[in-house]
Amino acid sequence: MKRYCLALDLKHDPELIAEYEEYHKAIWPEIRESIITAGITNMEIYRYGNRLTMIMEVTDDFSFDAKGAADAANAKVQEWETLMWKYQQALPGAPDGAKWMLMDKIFQL
């Protein structure tokens, strides 16, 4: 099993942050299914201020490219992503159009 850590920022707006958290208390069933089908066995999102950190545990055959292609072909996932972008903003220095950015692991105990 592999683990990935990704980061993204939310917009600096307490009302938008609260709405974003409400959506994540009960994600749409189609979103949950797309996550599981992709080979993600556990996903956690943490927030500090407007910074988000996502930790994903995935199966050995998980692929970011395959997940991206499946998401692009799924109208409900695209609807969710468009809605979530209302609350999100790219990290400083992220490429244009990039959302969640893969973080480098620099330490493990």
N, C-alpha and C positions, 0 to 999 in steps of 0.2 A: 504494500500500500504506500502511496506517495502522498505528500502534504505540500500544499502551496499556500502562500500568503500574498494577498493583493491589497492595494490601497486605492482609495478614491476620496474626494472631498465632497461635502454637501455645501450648498449655498449658505452663506452666513445669515440665516433668517430663522429665528426660533420657531415661528409658526410652521414654516416649511419642514424643518427638522422634525417637529412633532407629527406632522402628517406622514412623513416618510416612515417614521417608526410605527405609526398605526398600520400602514400598509404591510409592514413586515411582521406584525403580530399574527396575521392570517393571510399569507400569500395566496394568490390564486391557485387553484388545483392544477391548472395547466402548467404553471411555472414550476410547482413542486415536481410534477411528472417529468418535465424537461430536464430538471436537475438530476433526478434519480436515473433517468434513461441514459444520460450522458456518462454515467459511471461515477458520479459524485456520491460518496457514501455518508459524508457529514459535511455540513457547512455552518459556520458561525460568523456573524458580523458583529464587530465591536465598534463603539463610537467614543471619541474624546473630542469635545467641542464639535467642530464640523468635519473632523477627519475620521474616515471609516477604515477599518482593517477587516478583511475577510480571510478566514482560514478554511481551506477546503481539504478534505481527505478524499482521495480518489482511488479507483481500481487501477491495476497495473496497465490496463489498456486504455485509460482515459487519454483524450487528446483535445487540446484547446482548439485546434483546427476543426476537428469533427464537431465539437460543441458549437463553435461559431457557425459552421455550415448548417447544422440542424436548427439553430436559433434563427438564422437568416430565412430559413424556409418555413418557420412556424409563425403564423400571423398573430397568435395570441402572445407569444414571447415578444414579438416586435411591438405590439400594443403596450405591453408591460414596460419594455425598455424606453419607449417614447414617453410614457407617463413618468417613469423614474427620472428621466433626464430633466424634468421640471424641477427636481430637488437637487440634482447632482451637478458638479462642475469638475472639469478636468484638473488633475494635479498640476502644479507649476512644472513646466518643462516637459509635460506629456505631449506626444505627437498629436496633431490635429485629429479630432474625432475619436481619440482614445478615451476609454472610461477607466475601468479597473486596470491598474498597472501591477504587474508581477513584481514582488519585492525580492531582493537577494537575501538569502540567509547568511548571516555573518557570525553566528555563534550558536552552539548547542552544548548543553551540559550533559 
